[in-house]
């Protein structure tokens, strides 16, 4: 990692939240079931913060900014079963801050999954119409908090900002240290949606000295490839500028497969059900139904179609979200 980038990353405000490094474990049973390639899993579902997930890494840098700015309240947005919202609420509780969550939809009669945890963590929930942009409700909540004498700080959607992606710049540096002992992987596969995780991984891979032969493949859970790639490139390039790194990536060079979006965001189909049941029954590992199950379903299909050689080594990044399993009992019953 270039000295200037390393020094700048170390100087960025950062509040420790995650249990790091997260382990890399072989998926030997699944590998045998599929007949190769050699599969392993990076357990970013074990980062902590009320069952963990990838957003914890981003929140270390975002909460660092909030604390430095003197904030006493965090505001963020997401879906009803948002993993990001739950981890933000947990980070706020851990550091004595208030948390306001703007969630899209209508309050259910009985909160479950991530929403139940949001309540347990003490977050104040604001519901917004599904047709309205999050930003409008966030602005209203921010204005009300300022008027009441609070000092709110807005955490961007999905934690995806130039500062937020530093969590995955650091994650790839962490991976590179692990790979020196375990051996390098030919491809990294994970769920991508707001773009911050993939942007950080791309910049981090460059800084860690991983060559272009290392594929960093995002499986889109809800967005068309071109729009998502443009956001990933923008975030990665802004992150490079933040670190003072002379590096640029073009959206055309970003690997995103949008062929597994199915019926849309949080619509559980047979591929997701199969992925959840298969990993649970071969490895005892639980996937969430919205993100990691869709990414694993994509990986399974790509393997079955011969997109990877049987001799290759693939690392699947488990980005968390297991509490959402309990919000989809009807959809998942058919996987039993």
CORJOHU-V576058 format. One line per field, one symbol per residue. psi: psi as a letter, one per 20 degrees, with the letter a starting at -180 (. if undefined). burial: b if it has 9 or more other ideal C-beta (glycine too) atoms within 8 Angstrom, else e. A space follows every 50 residues. Layout:
# CORJOHU-V576058
psi = ???
burial = ???
This chain:
# CORJOHU-V576058
psi = pqggggggghiqppophqoqqqqpqqmgghgghikrroprpomjikibml iarhhhghhghghgggghikqipqprrarhkphggghghgggghjkqqpp poppbqprgoprchhghgghijqpppqqqhiqqhhghgggggghgghjjr nqpppqpjjnrhhhihhighhhggghhhhhhiqqqhqpprqqfiihghgh ggghgghikpriiopnopopiiqqgggghggggggghhgghhikpnqqqq hijpopokjkicjapjopahgggggggghgihikppqqigfhhhghgggg ggghjkhqqhiqppopoojajhhhhiilhghihii.
burial = eeebbbebbeebeebebbeeebebeebeebbeebebbbbbbbbbbbbebb bbbbbbbbbbbbbbbbbeeebebbbbbbbbbbbbbbbbbbbbbebebbbb bbbbeeeeeebebbbbbbbebebebbebeeeeebebbbeebbeebbeeeb bbbebbbbbbbbbbbbbbbbbbbbbbbbbeeeeebbbbbbbbbebbbbbb bbbbbbbbebeeebebbbbbbebebeebbbbbbbbbbbbbbbbebeeebe beebebbbebbbeeeeebeebbbbbbbbbbebbeeebbbbbbbbbbbbbb bbbeeeebeeebbbbbbbbbbbbbbebbeebbeeee
